[in-house]
Amino acid sequence: MDKIQHKQVDVGGLNLHVAEIGSGPAVLLLHGFPEIWYSWRYQLTALAEAGFHAIAPDLRGYGLSDQPSEPEKATFFDIVEDLVGLLDALGIEKGFVVGKDFGAAIAYYFDLCHPDRVKGIVTLGLPYRKPGEFAKADLAPKGFYVRHWQVFFFPSLALICNKTEICIGTALIE
């Protein structure tokens, strides 16, 4: 773990703390709530040993990353764009995205908004749901903490990607 490098990367005026190690195809590791890069410490070294460039940022407002000036106005789109800025700053055109818990939702949105930047996606701890499905109360256990954020946590994908229409499979969302 002592070989993991740490740095601050400017992504549009916001500094993100990034832990990275290795060389080869990029693997972007997105932490859950309320975690930081450290939750990926074992995977970072294992991926590097397997020939990958493993990257684990602290998402905006977490750990050593800056908090946005108006956190109440921050959206999933902002986080997705932070990640695009991070890949750009690191000179990475395309990579694998791995998300855990809260990071899984970000991974899905990143893939939907920027499919040209994604080689593959892996999510842990949060099943894929079509847009709006988490609003259905019977799909998650009663005490599942994500249900408390369902309005904030799963807004319209069209708003997240800042687009007027998004094609998912054969369904068109406008």
C-alpha positions in Angstrom: 0.0 0.0 0.0 3.0 2.3 0.5 3.4 2.3 -3.4 0.1 4.1 -3.9 0.7 7.6 -5.1 -1.5 10.5 -3.9 -2.1 13.8 -5.6 -4.6 16.6 -6.0 -6.1 17.0 -9.5 -7.9 20.2 -10.6 -11.2 19.4 -12.3 -12.8 22.6 -13.3 -11.8 24.6 -10.3 -12.4 21.8 -7.8 -9.5 19.8 -6.4 -10.0 16.1 -6.2 -7.7 13.9 -4.1 -6.7 10.9 -6.1 -4.9 7.7 -5.1 -3.4 5.7 -8.0 -1.0 3.0 -8.7 0.2 0.9 -11.7 0.2 1.2 -15.5 -1.8 -0.2 -18.2 -5.5 0.0 -18.9 -7.2 2.4 -16.5 -9.7 1.3 -13.8 -11.6 4.1 -12.1 -12.8 3.0 -8.7 -15.7 4.9 -7.2 -16.3 4.7 -3.5 -19.6 4.3 -1.6 -21.2 6.4 1.1 -19.7 7.5 3.4 -16.4 6.2 2.3 -13.2 7.5 0.6 -10.5 6.1 -1.7 -9.2 4.0 1.2 -12.1 1.5 0.8 -10.3 0.4 -2.4 -6.8 0.1 -0.9 -6.5 -3.7 -1.5 -8.1 -3.6 -4.9 -5.7 -0.8 -6.0 -2.6 -2.8 -5.3 -4.1 -6.0 -6.7 -5.2 -4.3 -10.0 -1.7 -2.7 -10.3 -0.1 -6.1 -9.9 -2.4 -7.5 -12.6 -1.2 -4.9 -15.0 -3.8 -2.1 -14.6 -3.6 1.6 -13.8 -5.9 1.7 -10.7 -7.3 5.1 -9.8 -9.5 5.9 -6.7 -10.6 9.5 -6.3 -12.3 10.9 -3.2 -15.5 12.2 -4.8 -16.3 15.9 -4.4 -16.9 16.8 -0.7 -15.4 13.5 0.6 -12.0 12.9 2.2 -9.3 15.2 1.0 -11.2 16.5 -2.1 -12.7 20.0 -2.1 -16.3 20.5 -1.2 -18.2 22.5 -3.8 -18.9 26.1 -2.8 -22.7 25.4 -2.9 -23.1 21.7 -2.0 -26.9 21.9 -2.0 -26.7 22.7 -5.7 -24.4 19.9 -6.6 -25.8 17.2 -8.8 -24.9 13.8 -10.1 -24.1 15.5 -13.4 -21.4 17.5 -11.5 -19.8 14.4 -10.1 -19.9 12.7 -13.6 -18.2 15.8 -15.1 -15.6 15.7 -12.3 -14.7 12.2 -13.4 -14.5 13.2 -17.1 -12.2 16.1 -16.0 -10.1 13.6 -13.9 -9.7 11.3 -16.9 -8.8 14.3 -19.1 -6.2 15.6 -16.5 -4.6 12.1 -16.3 -4.5 11.8 -20.1 -6.9 8.8 -20.2 -9.3 8.5 -23.1 -11.2 5.4 -22.0 -11.3 3.1 -19.0 -13.1 0.6 -16.9 -15.4 2.0 -14.2 -16.1 0.2 -11.0 -18.6 1.6 -8.5 -19.6 0.4 -5.0 -22.8 1.5 -3.3 -23.2 5.3 -4.0 -20.3 5.0 -6.5 -22.4 2.3 -8.4 -25.0 4.9 -9.2 -22.4 7.3 -10.3 -20.8 4.6 -12.5 -24.2 3.9 -14.2 -24.7 7.6 -14.9 -21.1 8.0 -16.1 -21.6 5.2 -18.6 -24.9 6.6 -19.8 -23.6 10.1 -20.2 -20.2 9.3 -21.6 -20.3 5.8 -23.2 -17.4 6.7 -25.4 -15.2 7.0 -22.3 -16.1 3.5 -20.8 -14.5 0.1 -21.7 -16.6 -1.7 -19.2 -18.6 -1.2 -16.0 -18.7 -3.2 -12.7 -21.1 -2.3 -9.9 -21.2 -3.6 -6.3 -23.9 -3.3 -3.7 -26.5 -1.5 -5.9 -28.5 -3.3 -8.5 -29.2 -1.7 -11.9 -32.6 -0.2 -12.1 -34.3 1.6 -14.9 -34.7 5.3 -14.4 -37.5 5.9 -11.9 -37.7 2.3 -10.6 -36.3 3.2 -7.2 -39.3 5.4 -6.7 -41.3 2.2 -6.5 -41.4 1.4 -2.8 -41.7 -2.4 -3.2 -38.3 -2.8 -4.9 -36.1 -2.1 -1.9 -36.3 -3.4 1.6 -38.2 -1.0 4.0 -35.1 -0.1 6.0 -32.7 0.3 3.0 -31.1 3.7 3.6 -31.0 4.6 -0.1 -34.9 4.8 0.0 -34.5 7.9 2.2 -32.8 9.7 -0.7 -34.9 8.4 -3.6 -35.9 11.8 -4.9 -32.3 13.2 -4.6 -30.5 10.0 -5.4 -32.3 8.9 -8.6 -33.3 12.0 -10.5 -34.1 12.0 -14.2 -31.3 10.8 -16.3 -32.1 13.5 -18.8 -31.3 16.0 -16.2 -28.1 14.2 -15.0 -26.6 14.0 -18.5 -27.8 17.5 -19.3 -29.4 16.1 -22.5 -32.9 16.4 -23.9 -33.1 12.7 -24.8 -31.2 9.5 -23.9 -31.6 6.1 -25.4 -31.5 3.2 -23.0 -32.0 -0.1 -24.8 -35.1 0.3 -26.9 -36.7 2.9 -24.6 -36.3 6.6 -25.3 -36.5 9.0 -22.3 -37.4 12.5 -23.2 
